[in-house]
Amino acid sequence: MIDRNMKSLMNLNRVAGVLVVAAAAVLPAAALAQDESFKNDARLEGYEARVQVESGDSTALTWLLLVFLAMVAMGVMIKNAKRTHLD
C-alpha cells in the first residue's frame, strides 16, 4: 500500500517537473511572438521640420556608478577588522 502511494507520488512529481520545464520553454516564445507597434515620441510632435532626438550616449550614469563603487570600496578598506557583530 505504501509502496504504491510512493510510486504515484513520484509519478506526480515527475509530471509536475515536466509541466514546469514545458512552461519555462513556452513562455519566452509567447512573449517574443507579440508584435511591437511603432511608438511615437511625444517630444517630437508639433514641429514643422523633421526632428530627431539625439542618442543617449552619455556616460554620466557610468561615472556615478564608478564613484559609488569607489566609496563602497574605500568604506570597506577603513573598516576595523577586529570589530565583531556583538558591538
NUMI-649474 format. One record per residue (C-alpha): y, z, x. Coordinates in steps of 0.5 Angstrom, whole numbers, plus 500, padded with zeros to 3 digits. Layout:
# residues N
SITE, Y, Z, X
...
END
This chain:
# residues 87
SITE, 500, 500, 500
SITE, 505, 502, 505
SITE, 503, 496, 510
SITE, 504, 491, 504
SITE, 511, 494, 503
SITE, 513, 494, 510
SITE, 511, 486, 510
SITE, 515, 485, 504
SITE, 521, 489, 507
SITE, 520, 485, 514
SITE, 520, 478, 510
SITE, 526, 480, 506
SITE, 530, 482, 513
SITE, 528, 475, 516
SITE, 530, 472, 509
SITE, 537, 475, 510
SITE, 537, 473, 517
SITE, 536, 466, 516
SITE, 542, 466, 510
SITE, 547, 470, 515
SITE, 545, 464, 520
SITE, 546, 459, 515
SITE, 552, 461, 512
SITE, 555, 462, 519
SITE, 553, 455, 520
SITE, 556, 452, 514
SITE, 563, 456, 513
SITE, 566, 453, 519
SITE, 564, 446, 517
SITE, 567, 447, 510
SITE, 574, 450, 513
SITE, 574, 443, 517
SITE, 573, 439, 511
SITE, 579, 441, 508
SITE, 585, 436, 508
SITE, 591, 438, 511
SITE, 597, 435, 508
SITE, 604, 433, 511
SITE, 608, 439, 512
SITE, 616, 437, 511
SITE, 620, 442, 516
SITE, 626, 444, 511
SITE, 630, 445, 517
SITE, 631, 437, 518
SITE, 632, 436, 510
SITE, 639, 433, 509
SITE, 641, 430, 515
SITE, 644, 422, 515
SITE, 640, 420, 521
SITE, 633, 421, 523
SITE, 633, 428, 527
SITE, 627, 432, 530
SITE, 626, 439, 532
SITE, 625, 440, 540
SITE, 619, 442, 542
SITE, 618, 450, 543
SITE, 616, 449, 551
SITE, 620, 456, 552
SITE, 617, 461, 557
SITE, 620, 467, 554
SITE, 614, 470, 551
SITE, 610, 469, 557
SITE, 615, 472, 561
SITE, 616, 478, 556
SITE, 608, 479, 556
SITE, 608, 479, 564
SITE, 614, 484, 564
SITE, 610, 489, 559
SITE, 603, 488, 563
SITE, 607, 490, 569
SITE, 610, 496, 566
SITE, 603, 498, 564
SITE, 600, 497, 571
SITE, 606, 501, 574
SITE, 604, 507, 569
SITE, 597, 507, 571
SITE, 599, 507, 578
SITE, 603, 513, 578
SITE, 598, 517, 573
SITE, 596, 523, 576
SITE, 588, 522, 578
SITE, 587, 530, 577
SITE, 589, 531, 570
SITE, 584, 532, 565
SITE, 583, 531, 558
SITE, 584, 538, 557
SITE, 591, 538, 559
END
